[in-house]
Amino acid sequence: LGEANTRKAIGDVQSFRDEYDAALASYEAALGLYRAVGDRLGEANTLQAIGDVQRFRDEYDAALASYEAALGLYRAVGDRLGEANTLQAIGDVQQFRADMDAALASYEAALGLFRAVGYRLGEANTRRAIGDVQSFRKEMDAALASYEAALGLYRAVGDRLGEANTLQAIGDVQQFRKEMDAALASYEAALGLFRAVGDRLGEANTLASLSRLALKEGRDEEARRLLQEAVRRHEEIGSRYDVAVDLGNFGLVLRELGRTEEARPYLLQAAEIFDGIGLPQLADQARRMAGEAEAIHKQNTNPATR
């Protein structure tokens, strides 16, 4: 058992360092040892950690299978916190796959468990995730309420990274509602917190949001500079998913602005990346939007349709 715990701990360090191949090997070794001694809680914790590595590597089918196996074990041993954490992780995978109904159900189940055990950080994370689903569905009033609830919880427990992520999400809602001054204030507050805690992913995400805000305000050169910076930083940390999101969202703003010919290349680049990381639903969605942009452009440039 001591060897299993140590191998699991080594895997955790390797995962923190983004050494995912090494982490997976350590976790697999620990998993075999936990199973040999019959430690089902250790097995569940390790399966969840394996799922996390698989998710970071964009192996979503494998991650979901690992999480489902962990979930069954947590329920069998009565670990409600482990169950809640795994339900939230399952919801994250479902959200990445654009299966929003399933994601919302997973998050709501996790939220109930986090509240039951009094784990406020877990509650904050899940409320923010629910806000993400609501924002995706353009349920902006509900999303803002979820984010505000999460923000209060993050501040109560002193989680500056969670606070930063939530401020960025609030900025996105404000930008969608054309509350540009409020959005800029939220983004700048988020960016300062991300830089203070050294979170490169959050910084990159906020730069991408600022690029779209600049585009909507007609600052094209600044918008493209911010987008390039966001993409570069996402590439540096190996997040191809976020690169695709950056490009796709930039294309969507161009389409909303009536600049359909400019929008299409961004959307097609996003589709290609989504295909490459095994997210065909998102790839099809981006391609469909690119096709719609092309059709609108042809209609607008065809004299017979004017």
N, C-alpha and C positions, 0 to 999 in steps of 0.2 A: 504493500500500500504506500509506503514511504517513497519507493521508486516511482510509482504511478503519479503521486502528487508532485514530485520534483520534475518529472518529465512534462507534466501539464504546466507547471510554473515556467519552465524553460520555453515551452511553446508560447505562453503568454508574452514573454519578453520578445521572442522572435516576431510574433505578430505585431507587437507595438512598434517594432523597427521596420515593419513592412517586409520582413523576410518570410514570405508566405510559404515557399516550398519547405524551408526548414521547420517552420511552425507546424505545418501539416504533418510532417514526419514525426515530430515530437508528440503531437496530439494522437496520432495513430498508435504510437508505442504506448502512450498512457492508456488509451482506450482498451487495448488488449490486456493490460495489467489490471485495470478496474474490473473487466469482465472475468478475469481469472480468479479474482478474490471475491467476486460477487458484490462489489460496491456499486449499487445502481445510481446513487446520487452522483458519485464521481463519473460514472459513465454518462449520465445526463449532461453534466457540466461540460464534459469533453466533447460530446456530440454538438452541443450548442456552440462551443468554440470552433469546432470544425466547420459548422454552418457559417459562422462569421467569416472565416477565411475563404470559404467557397463563394460567399456573396461578394467579398472584396475582389475576388478574381473573376467576377461576372459569370459564375457558374450557378445560375439561379435554380435550375432543376435539382442539382445536387444539394444546394443549400437548403431548399425546401424540404427535401427528404431527411436531411440531418436534423433540421429543426422539428419536424414531425416526430421523429424517433425520440428526440430529447423531451418533447412535450408529453409523450406517453409515459416516459419514465418519471418525470416530475409529478405527474398526476398520480402515478402508482405509489410514490413514496410520500405524497402529501406536501410537496414543497410548492406553496402557492406563489412565492416570489419568483422562483425559477420558472414556474408556469407562466406568470405574467410577462417576464422578460422574453420568453420564447414566443409567446403570442404577439408581442410587439415586433419581434424580429420577423416573424412570418408575415405580419402586416406590411413591413417594409418591403419584403420581396414581392408581395402581391401588388403594392403600390408601384414598384419599379416596372412591373409587367402591365400596368394600367388596368388591373383588375380591382377597380375602386370599391365595388360593393363588398367583395371579400375582405379587402384591406380594412374598410371601416368596421366590419363585424369583428375582425381580429383585434383592432385597436380598442373598440368598446369593451370587449371581453377583458383585455389587458387592463384597461382603466378601472374597471370594477374591482379587479384583484389588487391593483396597486393601492386603491383607496381603502380596501378592506384590511390590508396589512399596514397601512399608514406610511407608505413609502412615497414621499412627496416628490422626489426627483423623478421616479418612474411615472408618477402622475403627470408631472410637467412635460416629460418627453412624449407621453402618449397624447396629451391634449394638443401639443404642437403638431404631432403627426396627423391627428384628426383635422386640425386646421389646414394642413397641406392637402388632404383629400377634398375638403370643402372648397378650398381655393381652386383646385383643379376643376371642380364642378361649377365654378363661378358663383358659388354660394358665399358671397363676400362678407355679408353681415355676420353669418354664422362663423366664417373663418376668422374674422377679426375678434369675435368674442372668445373663440378657442385660443387664439394667440395671446390675447390679453390675460386670460386665465393662466396660461403657461408662463407668461412673463412674470406675473406676480409670484408664482411658485419658485421660479428660478432665482429671483431676487431674494426670496425668503430663505432659500437654502445656500445662497452665495455662489451659485454656479454661473460664472461670468461667460463661459462658452455657450451655455444654453440661452442665457440672456441675449448674447450677440446673434445667435441663430434666429431667435424669435423676433428680434428687432428687424432683422433683414426680411423675414417673412411678412411682418407688418408693413414694411416699406413696399413690398411687392403688391400687397392689397391696396395700399394708398395710391400707388402708381396706377393700378388698374382703375381706380375710382377717380383718376385725374386730380388727385390731391398732391400736386407735384412738390410743393414746399414741404409738406409733412413727410412725403416719401424721402426727399433728400435728407431731411433731418434724421429720419430713422436709419437710413443707410450709413450716414456719417457716424452716428453713434455705434452702429454695428461694426463698422470698419475699424474704429478705434479700439473696440473690445477685442476683435479678432487679432489685431496686431499686438495688443497688450499680452494676450495669452499665447501668441505664436502659432495660431491656427491658420495654416496656408490654404486649406480647403475653404474655410469660411471667408477668408479674404478674397479668394478667387471668385466665389459665388457672389459676393457683394460687388466686386468690380463688374461682373456680368450684369447685375441688376442696374448698376450706375450707367453701363453702356446703353441699355435700353431706354433709361430715363433721358439720357443725352440725345438719343436718336429722336425721341418723341418731341423734344424741345428744339429740334432743328440744328443741333450741334453735331453734325455728321462726322467731322474729322475727329473730334473727341470721342464720339461714340465708337468709331472703329478702332481707335487706339485702346480704349478701355476693353473692348471685346478681345482684341489680340492679346492684351495682357492677361485677361481671364483665361483664355484658351491656353496660353503658354504655361500659366501656373497649374492649370488642371492637368496638362500633359506632363509636367514635371513630377506631379505626385501620382501619375498613372491612372487618373480617373477619366477613362474614355467616355463613360456614361455622361459625365458632366460636360465634356467637350461637345458631345452631341446636343445636350440640352442648351448650352450656350448658343450654338449655331442655329438650332431650330427656333429658339425663342427670339433671336435677333431677326430671323427671317419672318416670323409671325408679326413682329412689330412693323417691319417694312410692308408687309401685306396689308395690315390695318391702316397704314398711312397711304395706301393706294399705289405704292411703289412695287407692283407685282413682279415686274421683270427682274428687279434687284433681289426680291425675296426668294425666288426659285432656287438659285444655287446654294443658298444657306440651308434651305429645307432638304435638298437632295444630299448635301454633305452629311447632314444629321441622320438621314435615313440610312446612308451607307455605313455609318458608325454603329447605329443601333443594330443593323443586320450583323455586323461583325462581332458584337458582344452578345448575340443570342436573344435579342428583344424584337422579334418580328412584328409584334403588334404596334410598337412605337414606330418602327421603320415604315410600316404600311400607313400609319397615320401621317407621318411626315411626307411620304410620297403623295398621298392623297391631297394634302394641303398644297404641295408644289404643283400638282396637276390643276387644282382649282385656281392657283395664282396664274398659271399659264393661260388657262381659259379666259380669265378676267382680262388679262393683258391683250389677248387676241381680240376679244370683244371690244375693248376700248380703243384699239388701233385699227379696227376694221371700219372703213367709212360707211359701209352698208348698215352697220348696227348703231351708228350715231344718231 
